[in-house]
Amino acid sequence: MFKLIQNIHLYAPEDKGMNDLLICGEKIACIAPHIDIRGIEVEVIDGAGMNAAPGCIDQHVHIIGGGGQTGYFSLAPEVPLSRLLACGTTTVVGLLGTDGFVKQLPALYAKTKALCMDGISAYMLTGYYGLPTPTLTDCVANDLIFIDKVIGCKIAISDDRSSYPTKSELMRIIQQVRLGGFTSAKGGVMHVHLGALSGGIDLLLEIAREYPSLISYISPTHMGRTHDLFLQGIEFARMGGMIDISTGGTKYCEPYESVLEGLNAGVSIDRMTFSSDGNAGVRRKDPVTGEDSYTVAPLHRNLEQVIRLIVDGGIAPSDAFRLITTNPARTMKLKGKGELREGWDADITLFDDKWKLQGVYARGAEMMHEGIVIRKGNFEM
């Protein structure tokens, strides 16, 4: 089935101006100022007054739920499909958090496959906060080589819940990620959770200085947790690294303001990403009773912060959308993702002239129509 979206302002994310976009199956077949299709059945969508951008990529989501730090009741639930679609997310990378015991890799793999069956694109990271690194096979490299959806490994540093890995231990994980990435042609990435302990990314900076060729395999996240940590991130980015700013967790300022600070410090916007930390367990204190309660980190703030970057920060859409499209696709080395390009996956978001999300297409299928999610997961009501 062909779908033809006509008369849209296309941000690929670079500004391509007014165009038509033809979808064939799961792929973008053609982008041109005027596409005339005759003799075959085509669903025509009028995109007049709309802006199109690539589907959002969220590279850090607890798709089977995080949490668990205040007892069993604090284990967060799985992410329903509709919550991802409601904020334009068409590609997600799932991972474990503090808990690698109740929440385990086989369940993460099953949820990753389920989301793919639901119609979006999903990948996963092996490992969790601690050492020894749990894997689905016998090592990280084999997980990348033999498990289709595994694209990298997660580890935590500078956090009192981590295993306090040494530089040598981090180097061994990078070696496994690289070898697995070579053989599988996935690329590979070591995604590093950063806590609030002193030291920050000192170990990562040491590795980057001594082995510059390894920096593309390192993805530090939660870099907006504290200002000192973000300043280290600026140094890492200047060396050619990527820094990931969480929109749903602890932060020293609004995430879009961190981006503006980075830009003012000379960091290219191509060196920064947003991720939600969605469905992580977030401790919250009741302002009246003072009692601790638990909730989940939101999924929608990636897109919200991009829009604020455009509206409040004065950044061009062609630059702002890179934080949740081309940049995470490059960090996670996802082929056919992050751009509206002929032959690439038909993951598309549609916005009105005020940047309110109106439509979502994932792998060519319509998931949101006129602002309403029309595709839900198997057990959603």
N, C-alpha and C positions, 0 to 999 in steps of 0.2 A: 504494500500500500504506500502510495506517495502522499506526502503532505507538503503543501506549498504555503509558506508564510510570506505574505506580500507587504511591501511598503513599510518596512521596519528600519529604524535607525540602529545600525549594527555596531556593537562594541565587541570586538573579537578576542581579547579586550581592546586592541587598538581601534581607534575610531575609523570605521569603514564607510560612514555616511549611510545614505538611504540605499537599501538593497532588498531583494527577494532572497529567500532561503528555501531550498528544496531538500526534503528529507526522504530517503529511501531506506525502508527497514529501520535499522539501528544507526545508520550513518548519515552524515551530511553529504548529499550528492552534488549540490551546486550552490554557489553564492554568486549573484550577479545583479546589476541594477534592474534588469527586467527579465524574468524567466517566463517563457511562453511554452506551455506543455499542452499538446493536443494528441488525441487518439488513445489515451490511457486514462484510467480512473484516478483522479487526484482530489484530495480533500484540500480546499482552499481556506486559509485562515487570513482574515484581514488584520494586518498589524499596524494600520494607520494610527499615528499618534503614540506608538509604543517604541520602547527601547529593548533591544535584545542583547543579552550577555551570555557567556558560557555558564553552564550549570556550576553551582558552588561545590568546591572540594573542601571537606573538613577532615584534616589529617590527624585528628586526635579526639576520638569519641569512645566512651565506655559503652559499647553497644550492648553488652550483657549486664551493664550496671557496675558502678564502682562502690565506694563506701565500705562499710563494715568496721569502722574505727570506734564505734561505741556500742558494740554488741550486734547480735544477729539481726535485730530489728532495723539496723541502719544500713543493711545491704540494699543498694539501689536496684530498681527493676531494669529490665531490658528496655531498649529504645524502640518505640513503635515506629513503623514506616512513616505514618502520616506526620509525625513531628519533624522528621527530616525534610519531607517534601514541603511542609508549611513554610520553611525558611529557605527554600531553593536549593537544598543540598541534594545533589544527584550522585556524588561519589563520596564515600566515607572510608576512613581507615580505623579499624577497631583495635583495641588494646586492653590489656589488664592494667590494674593500678597497684595500690598497696597490697591488696589481697590476691595472692596467687594460689590459694588453698581451697577456699570454697568456690571462688570463680576460677575456672581452669581453662587451659588452652583448647581442649576438645569442644567445650561449650562455646568458646569464642569462635572457633572455626565453623561450627554448625550455624551460629547466628549470622556469620559472614556469608555463608552459602545461602541462607534463607533470605537475606536482603537482596542478594543477586536474583533469586527466584522471584522475589517481589517486583523486580524490574529496575532497580538502581544498580550501581556498581559499588562493590565493597571489597576491601582488602583487609589484611590484619598484620600485626606485628607479633612475633614470638617473644618470649621472655616476660618479665614483669619488673617491679622495683628492684628485686633482690638477686643475690647470688646464693647458690649456683643457679644459672639461668635455666628455667624450665623450657623444654622444647617438645614438639610433637614427635620428632624422630630421636636420633641420638646426639644431635648437635645443631647449632644455629645454621651452619652452612647447608646441611642436609634438609632442614626445614625449608629454606629458600629454594633448593633444587627440586625437591620432591613433593612439596605441598603447594598446590597451585596458587592459593591466595596469600601466602606469606611473602611479604616484600621487605622485611627488615626485622630488627630486634629492638626491644625497649629495655632501658636500664635507668636507675635513679642515682643521682649524686647530690651531695650537699643537703641531705635530708635526714632527719633523725629516724626515719622509717626505712632508709636504704640499708644496704650491706656495706657501705663505705668502700666501694671498689677503688683499687689503686690504679695508677696510670697504666701499669702493665696489664692489669685485668681488662681495662677498657680497650687497650691495644689488641688484646686477644679477641675481644668481641668484634672489633672493626675488621680484623683479619678474617674472621668467620663470615661476616657480612659481605666483605669484598669477594671472597672465593665463591660463596654461594651466589652472589650477584653476577659474577662472571659466567659461571656455568649455566645458570638459569636464564641469563640475559635480562634479568629484572633490575640490575643495577645495585640494589641493596642500600640500606640506611640504618644507622644506629640512632635511634630517637631517645634523647636523654632528658628525663624529668629533672628539673632543678627545684630544690627546696630552698629554704631561707637561711640555711647555715652559712657561716662565714666560709670564704673560699670560693663560693659561686662556681664559675666555670674555669677556675684556675687550671685544672687538669686538662680541660679541652683546649685552652689557649696554649699550654705547653706542647700538646700533641700537634696542634696546628703549626706552631713555630718550627718544631723539629721535623715534621713530616707534612709539608704543605699539600702534597698530593692527596692526603687523606681527608682534607677538610670537607670535600663534597659528600663524604659518607657520614658526617656528623650533623645531627639536627637537634640542637638544644631547644627545649620548650619551657613554657611558663616564664619567659624572659622579662615579662612586665610585672613580676611578683613584687620586686623592690626596685627602687631607683638605682641603687648600687649595682644590682644584677643587670639592669638594662644598660648601664654605662659599660659594663664588661661586654655586653652583647654588641654595642657599637664597635668596640675594638675587634671583636670576632668577625663582624660583618665587613669591616674595612680590610680584613685579611682575606676576604672572599667567601666567608661562611654565610649560612642562612640562620636567621633568628626567628623563632616562632613565639608570637604573643598570644597568650590565652585570653579569650574574651569573657569566659564564664567563671573563672576562678579568682583567686586573690590577686589584687593588682594595686599599684601605687597611684595610678591615675586611670582615666578612661583610655582604653586601648588605642583609639584613634589619635589621642594626644601623644601617646608613645611614638606612634608612627611619625607624627609631625616633628617631634623632638629628634628622632633619628634622621629625618630628612634635613633638618636644620644643622645637624652635625656632619652632614656630608655623606650619609648612608644612602645608597640607591634604593628606591622602593622595590627593586627586583631582589633585594637581599632580605626582605621581611615577609612573613606570613601571619595570618590569623588562624587560630583553631579554637574550638569551643570548650574543650575538656568536658563536653556534654555528658550528662548522666553520671558524672563523678559525684560522690557524696560530699556535700558542703555543710559544715556545721554552722548553725545560726543561733544566736542568743536572742531570746525574747526580750524586747526593750522594756516590757512592763514587769514581767515576773523574774527576769534574769536567768530563766531556765534554758538549757541547751536543747536545741531540736535539730533535726536533720532534714535536708532537702536535696534536690539534685541540681547540678549545674545546668543552666539553660543551653539550648542548642541554637537559638535564634540570634544570638548577639554577634556572630561573625558578620552576617549581612547587615544588621543594624549599625555596626561600627563602620562598615564600608560606606553606607549611606551617609553617616555623620561626617565621614572624611570628605565626601563630595559636598554636602550641603553646608556643614559648619567649618570644615577645614579648607574649602576652596580647591581641593585636588580634583583634577580631571577624572571623569569616570574611567577613561582608558588606562589611567594609572591606578586608581583606587581598587578596581576589580582584580588587579593582578594579585592582591593579597590572598584571594580565595579562589583563584583560577590557575593562571600560568605558574605562579610561584610555588604553591604546594605540589602541583603536578611535576615540576622540576625537582623539588626536594625529594619527593617520594618516587621519582623516576617512573611516572605513570604514562604509558604510551597512549596516544590518541585522546588525551584528556587536557582540559584547561584552556582550549581555544576553540573558536568557531572557525573551522577550516574544512575544506572539501576532503572527504575521505576519513575524517575523524568522527568520533562518537557524537551522535545528535543529542547532546546534553545542553539544554537551552533554558534560560530564564527570560521572562518577558515582564517589563515594568511599564507603568504609565508615566506620564510626564513629570510626576512628583516622586518618582522612584518607589512607588508602592508595587509590591510583587503581585502580578496578575496571572501569570502562566508559568508552568514548569513542564518541560519535556525531558524524560530520562531514557536514554538509548532509543530515542525516536517515538516513545509512547507518551501521550499526554497524561500528566499526573495532577495538574492543577488547571482549572478553567475559571476565568473571571474571578480569581482570588480565592477560589474554593478548592480544597484538595479533593480529587475525585478517585484516587486510588488509595486503598488502605491495606494494611497487613491482614493476614489470614484470620487472626483472632480479635481484630479491632471491630468495635460496634459502629 
